[in-house]
Structure formats: structure tokens, C-alpha cells
Amino acid sequence: MSEAALRAVTGSTTTFSLKWPNDVLAGPAKLAGILLEAEAVPGGQLAVVVGMGTNIVAAPEGTPTPATCLRTLGLDTTTETLFAALSDGWAEFRGIWQDGRGFGEIRRRWLALAAGLGQPVAVHTGNTMISGTFETIDGSGCMIVRTPAGERIPVSAGDVHFGSAASAGAD
């Protein structure tokens, strides 16, 4: 479901965005998370399992990032209705994907909804912290962080902090 469609259904003025690499935000609060696991299988193929959790009727409290749920946003729905909408969206984007040939279009759409683009960011990757400005995502899906020294660092995974958390070094 697009941001405009969700706003129309809920009557909400909430801004929806995508937080790299795997969160859906409603305003500053986490609404959903996505996890991908990949494994090589016989024949040189790659199997990918996608998991997604969406806060429908409640949201956890006391989390590092505030969380919200669809009910709080004014959308009372069922898991079945949400699953149907997500399945339709999956089918649409699977068609765009075309075995990776459509990544440019998916990247363009993702960047149009990107949280923190052009803003200070701190990314924790293991024992390393990369700080700078969230510049873009590249052709392989890596977050590109431009450091204060002007270096462009690709990041393939990590804990991402924007705003005051990034400015303070995400302590």
C-alpha cells in the first residue's frame, strides 16, 4: 500500500518512510520491520526467506526507537486484510524486480520514501561506527555515508541512527 493510500484510508496526516535497511516508520515511530535471510542451495541458486512484522493492534514499549501500530494511526484492520494488501504489493514489486533487472526502479521508489536522506547518520557495524551524512543507496542496495572528510563509504549492514542520536555519536 502506498503512503497516499494509507493516508486516505486512515485519514492520518502521518508521514510514512523507509529507514534503511529494514524498517517502515510512521512519523518517527517504527511500524514494521523486514528481515531477509539468504542461503546458497544446490545448483548454484540462492534461496531467500523474507520475514516481516507489522504492529497492527499494539506496539512494544520501552524500545530504543519509539514504536506505533496501525490502530493508533486510526486503521483498524485484520491480519488477513493486511496480508492481502502486502501480498498484492509483493506481487507488484516482484514484477518490477525482474530477477534484478528492475532494481533501478525499486531503488528510485525507495529513495522517494527514505528516512534521513541528506541528514546526519551514525551506523554501527560490529565494533566500528561510521558517521557522516546519509547520501543515497547505491546500485547494490548499500547505504552510502559521506564522511566529514568527503569519503563515500558503502555500508551493507548495521544499526542506523539519525538525528540527535547520530549527532551525539549514537551513544
Summary of the structure (lengths in Angstrom):
residues: 171
radius of gyration: 17.1
end to end distance: 34.8
largest distance: 49.4
contacts: 430
relative contact order: 0.13
helix: 26%
strand: 36%
